Amino acid sequence: MRFIGYLIIRLSAVIIVFILVKRTKEFDEYQVSILAKSLLVAGFLSIMMIPFLLIMLLSDPNYSTETIFLFATIQWLGVLVSYLFFVVRS
């Protein structure tokens, strides 16, 4: 989990650097559409993962903390990668 935490911190730092270095400009409809689609996919994955997470917790409650961290890690890395893709392309 420590290495995954470092990966999340580095991805966040890269996104912040790209945002600060690149010029500020108005987003066109295409870029807003890409961001909206990535947020929609992240939300859909979150909705689909919650029943799976609950089934895993009910079947083996011994690993509940690890399961919740796995869900949070997958969700957050997916959002960060989509934001990084959006920031680099815009």
MDAnalysis code that builds the backbone (N, CA, C; Angstrom):
import MDAnalysis as mda
import numpy as np

u = mda.Universe.empty(270, n_residues=90, atom_resindex=np.repeat(np.arange(90), 3), trajectory=True)
u.add_TopologyAttr("name", ["N", "CA", "C"] * 90)
u.add_TopologyAttr("resid", np.arange(1, 91))
u.add_TopologyAttr("resname", ["MET", "ARG", "PHE", "ILE", "GLY", "TYR", "LEU", "ILE", "ILE", "ARG", "LEU", "SER", "ALA", "VAL", "ILE", "ILE", "VAL", "PHE", "ILE", "LEU", "VAL", "LYS", "ARG", "THR", "LYS", "GLU", "PHE", "ASP", "GLU", "TYR", "GLN", "VAL", "SER", "ILE", "LEU", "ALA", "LYS", "SER", "LEU", "LEU", "VAL", "ALA", "GLY", "PHE", "LEU", "SER", "ILE", "MET", "MET", "ILE", "PRO", "PHE", "LEU", "LEU", "ILE", "MET", "LEU", "LEU", "SER", "ASP", "PRO", "ASN", "TYR", "SER", "THR", "GLU", "THR", "ILE", "PHE", "LEU", "PHE", "ALA", "THR", "ILE", "GLN", "TRP", "LEU", "GLY", "VAL", "LEU", "VAL", "SER", "TYR", "LEU", "PHE", "PHE", "VAL", "VAL", "ARG", "SER"])
u.atoms.positions = np.array([
    [0.820, -1.190, 0.000],
    [0.000, 0.000, 0.000],
    [0.870, 1.262, 0.000],
    [2.054, 1.163, 0.569],
    [2.931, 2.325, 0.604],
    [3.326, 2.744, -0.810],
    [3.651, 1.783, -1.660],
    [4.056, 2.105, -3.031],
    [2.881, 2.644, -3.846],
    [1.700, 2.124, -3.602],
    [0.518, 2.639, -4.286],
    [0.237, 4.066, -3.832],
    [0.431, 4.339, -2.551],
    [0.285, 5.703, -2.051],
    [1.274, 6.649, -2.704],
    [2.528, 6.197, -2.843],
    [3.526, 7.019, -3.533],
    [3.142, 7.251, -4.993],
    [2.594, 6.233, -5.646],
    [2.154, 6.369, -7.034],
    [1.032, 7.397, -7.152],
    [0.081, 7.360, -6.235],
    [-1.010, 8.328, -6.256],
    [-0.485, 9.737, -6.020],
    [0.437, 9.907, -5.096],
    [1.018, 11.228, -4.836],
    [1.771, 11.729, -6.059],
    [2.524, 10.872, -6.707],
    [3.280, 11.284, -7.903],
    [2.349, 11.653, -9.056],
    [1.315, 10.856, -9.273],
    [0.360, 11.186, -10.334],
    [-0.316, 12.526, -10.062],
    [-0.682, 12.771, -8.810],
    [-1.291, 14.058, -8.456],
    [-0.317, 15.205, -8.689],
    [0.951, 14.998, -8.340],
    [1.957, 16.044, -8.557],
    [2.166, 16.311, -10.043],
    [2.185, 15.265, -10.863],
    [2.343, 15.442, -12.309],
    [1.160, 16.219, -12.879],
    [-0.041, 15.903, -12.428],
    [-1.222, 16.632, -12.896],
    [-1.131, 18.100, -12.512],
    [-0.734, 18.378, -11.289],
    [-0.604, 19.772, -10.840],
    [0.466, 20.502, -11.637],
    [1.588, 19.849, -11.914],
    [2.659, 20.481, -12.706],
    [2.154, 20.786, -14.109],
    [1.469, 19.838, -14.735],
    [0.939, 20.094, -16.076],
    [-0.054, 21.245, -16.076],
    [-0.889, 21.320, -15.048],
    [-1.863, 22.403, -14.976],
    [-1.158, 23.746, -14.816],
    [-0.123, 23.796, -13.986],
    [0.576, 25.058, -13.747],
    [1.453, 25.486, -14.910],
    [2.060, 24.530, -15.607],
    [2.990, 24.850, -16.693],
    [2.245, 25.251, -17.962],
    [1.179, 24.565, -18.261],
    [0.460, 24.849, -19.506],
    [-0.275, 26.179, -19.405],
    [-0.460, 26.785, -20.540],
    [-1.194, 28.040, -20.594],
    [-2.659, 27.821, -20.234],
    [-3.231, 28.821, -19.609],
    [-4.646, 28.767, -19.302],
    [-5.428, 29.194, -20.535],
    [-6.352, 28.365, -20.920],
    [-7.165, 28.683, -22.084],
    [-8.576, 28.177, -21.854],
    [-9.461, 28.687, -22.656],
    [-10.843, 28.237, -22.584],
    [-10.950, 26.848, -23.220],
    [-11.736, 26.002, -22.597],
    [-11.924, 24.662, -23.131],
    [-13.033, 24.676, -24.174],
    [-12.810, 23.937, -25.242],
    [-13.854, 23.836, -26.251],
    [-14.791, 22.676, -25.912],
    [-15.789, 22.497, -26.743],
    [-16.802, 21.476, -26.474],
    [-16.215, 20.068, -26.501],
    [-15.226, 19.841, -27.350],
    [-14.613, 18.516, -27.448],
    [-13.901, 18.144, -26.153],
    [-13.145, 19.083, -25.588],
    [-12.408, 18.810, -24.349],
    [-13.355, 18.617, -23.174],
    [-14.392, 19.427, -23.111],
    [-15.378, 19.266, -22.048],
    [-16.080, 17.920, -22.182],
    [-16.308, 17.485, -23.404],
    [-16.938, 16.189, -23.642],
    [-16.036, 15.049, -23.154],
    [-14.731, 15.155, -23.395],
    [-13.796, 14.122, -22.931],
    [-13.796, 14.045, -21.408],
    [-13.739, 15.195, -20.745],
    [-13.738, 15.215, -19.288],
    [-15.054, 14.663, -18.738],
    [-16.154, 15.031, -19.335],
    [-17.451, 14.536, -18.876],
    [-17.552, 13.020, -19.048],
    [-17.042, 12.505, -20.160],
    [-17.082, 11.059, -20.381],
    [-16.201, 10.322, -19.377],
    [-15.025, 10.874, -19.062],
    [-14.148, 10.211, -18.089],
    [-14.771, 10.221, -16.699],
    [-15.437, 11.310, -16.331],
    [-16.119, 11.351, -15.039],
    [-17.308, 10.388, -15.019],
    [-17.993, 10.260, -16.142],
    [-19.109, 9.326, -16.241],
    [-18.624, 7.883, -16.089],
    [-17.508, 7.559, -16.707],
    [-16.952, 6.210, -16.588],
    [-16.515, 5.938, -15.148],
    [-15.884, 6.921, -14.497],
    [-15.468, 6.744, -13.108],
    [-16.683, 6.538, -12.205],
    [-17.728, 7.290, -12.427],
    [-18.945, 7.113, -11.640],
    [-19.596, 5.768, -11.884],
    [-19.638, 5.333, -13.137],
    [-20.211, 4.033, -13.476],
    [-19.420, 2.904, -12.820],
    [-18.094, 2.999, -12.859],
    [-17.268, 1.981, -12.208],
    [-17.505, 1.952, -10.708],
    [-17.683, 3.116, -10.135],
    [-17.957, 3.182, -8.703],
    [-19.284, 2.516, -8.370],
    [-20.294, 2.779, -9.156],
    [-21.604, 2.169, -8.926],
    [-21.536, 0.654, -9.113],
    [-20.777, 0.194, -10.100],
    [-20.689, -1.240, -10.364],
    [-19.804, -1.967, -9.351],
    [-18.850, -1.274, -8.764],
    [-17.941, -1.924, -7.827],
    [-18.546, -2.079, -6.433],
    [-19.505, -1.250, -6.062],
    [-20.054, -1.319, -4.709],
    [-20.745, -2.659, -4.433],
    [-21.603, -3.191, -5.317],
    [-22.166, -4.525, -5.035],
    [-21.089, -5.613, -4.976],
    [-20.109, -5.521, -5.870],
    [-19.011, -6.487, -5.844],
    [-18.247, -6.407, -4.522],
    [-18.019, -5.192, -4.054],
    [-17.329, -4.976, -2.788],
    [-18.140, -5.559, -1.627],
    [-19.445, -5.345, -1.634],
    [-20.275, -5.875, -0.561],
    [-20.330, -7.397, -0.579],
    [-20.376, -7.991, -1.747],
    [-20.361, -9.459, -1.840],
    [-19.049, -10.005, -1.287],
    [-17.950, -9.350, -1.626],
    [-16.660, -9.798, -1.099],
    [-16.598, -9.653, 0.419],
    [-17.135, -8.562, 0.946],
    [-17.128, -8.363, 2.397],
    [-18.003, -9.383, 3.114],
    [-19.155, -9.699, 2.529],
    [-20.044, -10.672, 3.167],
    [-19.503, -12.089, 3.079],
    [-18.765, -12.396, 2.022],
    [-18.247, -13.751, 1.881],
    [-17.027, -13.997, 2.766],
    [-16.211, -12.984, 2.992],
    [-15.031, -13.154, 3.848],
    [-14.740, -11.837, 4.566],
    [-15.315, -11.622, 5.750],
    [-15.116, -10.345, 6.445],
    [-13.716, -10.182, 7.043],
    [-12.886, -11.229, 6.982],
    [-11.540, -11.121, 7.540],
    [-10.682, -10.113, 6.789],
    [-10.939, -9.931, 5.522],
    [-10.128, -9.038, 4.708],
    [-10.910, -7.788, 4.301],
    [-11.737, -7.292, 5.184],
    [-12.580, -6.145, 4.833],
    [-11.756, -4.882, 4.606],
    [-10.760, -4.633, 5.430],
    [-9.943, -3.428, 5.254],
    [-9.191, -3.466, 3.937],
    [-8.603, -4.592, 3.614],
    [-7.859, -4.717, 2.368],
    [-8.775, -4.565, 1.161],
    [-9.981, -5.107, 1.265],
    [-10.932, -5.010, 0.164],
    [-11.354, -3.566, -0.072],
    [-11.627, -2.847, 0.997],
    [-12.018, -1.444, 0.858],
    [-10.870, -0.619, 0.285],
    [-9.647, -0.877, 0.726],
    [-8.499, -0.160, 0.170],
    [-8.275, -0.508, -1.297],
    [-8.534, -1.758, -1.673],
    [-8.418, -2.132, -3.080],
    [-9.424, -1.359, -3.914],
    [-10.662, -1.273, -3.453],
    [-11.678, -0.514, -4.161],
    [-11.277, 0.956, -4.284],
    [-10.851, 1.552, -3.191],
    [-10.458, 2.964, -3.211],
    [-9.261, 3.199, -4.126],
    [-8.320, 2.276, -4.133],
    [-7.132, 2.415, -4.975],
    [-7.493, 2.338, -6.449],
    [-8.295, 1.366, -6.822],
    [-8.699, 1.226, -8.224],
    [-9.478, 2.457, -8.672],
    [-10.396, 2.910, -7.834],
    [-11.206, 4.070, -8.187],
    [-10.341, 5.322, -8.328],
    [-9.483, 5.593, -7.367],
    [-8.689, 6.814, -7.388],
    [-7.656, 6.791, -8.509],
    [-7.023, 5.660, -8.749],
    [-6.064, 5.582, -9.854],
    [-6.767, 5.773, -11.197],
    [-7.953, 5.235, -11.341],
    [-8.707, 5.447, -12.581],
    [-9.029, 6.912, -12.814],
    [-9.448, 7.605, -11.768],
    [-9.749, 9.029, -11.888],
    [-8.479, 9.817, -12.191],
    [-7.381, 9.515, -11.508],
    [-6.132, 10.244, -11.745],
    [-5.598, 10.030, -13.151],
    [-5.679, 8.817, -13.645],
    [-5.184, 8.552, -14.999],
    [-6.047, 9.268, -16.029],
    [-7.356, 9.299, -15.814],
    [-8.206, 10.018, -16.764],
    [-7.946, 11.513, -16.713],
    [-7.737, 12.081, -15.535],
    [-7.395, 13.501, -15.429],
    [-6.043, 13.782, -16.074],
    [-5.066, 12.893, -15.855],
    [-3.748, 13.090, -16.470],
    [-3.874, 13.066, -17.989],
    [-4.642, 12.145, -18.513],
    [-4.866, 12.069, -19.951],
    [-5.507, 13.357, -20.457],
    [-6.484, 13.851, -19.712],
    [-7.168, 15.074, -20.111],
    [-6.222, 16.279, -20.072],
    [-5.414, 16.389, -19.023],
    [-4.504, 17.532, -18.879],
    [-3.423, 17.493, -19.954],
    [-2.902, 16.324, -20.267],
    [-1.841, 16.231, -21.283],
    [-2.392, 16.529, -22.669],
    [-3.607, 16.078, -22.962],
    [-4.172, 16.298, -24.293],
    [-4.671, 17.710, -24.522],
    [-5.034, 18.410, -23.455],
    [-5.583, 19.757, -23.649],
    [-4.512, 20.825, -23.685],
])
